[in-house]
Amino acid sequence: MHILVTSATGANGNGYGAVLSFGPDGQFLGRFSSDPRIVDPRGMSLDASGALVYVNTGDDHVLALDLHGYVVRDSGRISGLDPGGGEFGPDGRYYVTMRRRRTIRAMPAALDEEGEFLLPEGIVPFPRGFGFGTDGSLYLASGVGPSGTGDNTIVVFDLSSRTPRTPCLVTDPKLSPLDLKLAPNGNVVVASEWPFGAPDAVTSVREYEPRTGQLVRVLAPDRSVGFRRPRGLRFGSGGRLYCVGEGHVVAFDFRTGRFEGPVVNLDRLNGQALVLVR
């Protein structure tokens, strides 16, 4: 298994501006791809086959790379895309958060069309990750943007009608979401830094019941690790949950909630998203 991580640069910090590759023991293997179209990468996801890595770039492109790091699909520049996270939906399309337009775009996996808005523009103050439930629900984390405005909750939509089911699922005063995933047990898992951007912010992974929004438990890294800015979550085999952020990829045993420590350490990592490839 290799761990691929997008490391942002520009306004998001002095990162590498590349997709980086790490071995199963966390050893740094270098850049996954040298293609110049990979600019300030953000969200990233594997397709259903596990053979293609989709990457959102800071210059309004979506790229699909094979497992050798070669670009095989290119959306071309989509004006105003400003992509954050990306995930495949149950219909096989690739979904991307549009941060400035505060919505989600659905794109064909072939990347041969720009696709369509899944939700109206401005649907939340700042989208911070999303996931698809097995019952036709879409869970969208509504967080705080760089301007400091936001509402720190999770909005639940009916995917077929594209209308809100629950406008404010979570009322957790210590939630400041930076990414969201649906866990294998069906619960909603959110990477949080609260207060967002504060020097003394508390980093955690928070698990919620998907119907009531009740806080189930809090997974916390050892503060001595200095793990901050938890931008990306990913479930692996054996019940392991990975989270990438500033300088580290860390892991939890999701079944027990135990913090397993850093699996990657790299100065200036500035991680945004990760995938696990074989």
JOSULJO-V996259 format. One line per field, one symbol per residue. phi: phi as a letter, one per 20 degrees, with the letter a starting at -180 (. if undefined). burial: # if it has 24 or more other ideal C-beta (glycine too) atoms within 12 Angstrom, else .. Layout:
phi = ???
burial = ???
//
This chain:
phi = .dddcedfcmfepeeembeddcffenffdoffbdfffeclfcfbbefffmecdecedfdmdcdddffenefdbbfmfdgmflfdfbbeefeneedcfdffelbcddcffflebfnbffcffmfcfafcobbdefeneddcfdddegfnerclbcdddeffemdfecfbfdcefdecfcabbefgenfedcecccfgnfgdfeebdddcffeemffeacecfffffmfclfecdbedfmmeddbdbenbddcceffdnffenfdccbgmglfdbbcdcd
burial = .########..##.########...#.#...##.#.###########....##############.#.#.#.###..#..#########...#######.#########.#..##.###...###########...#########....########.#....###..##.#..#########...########.#....##########..#.#######...#.##########...#############.#....##.#####..#########.
//
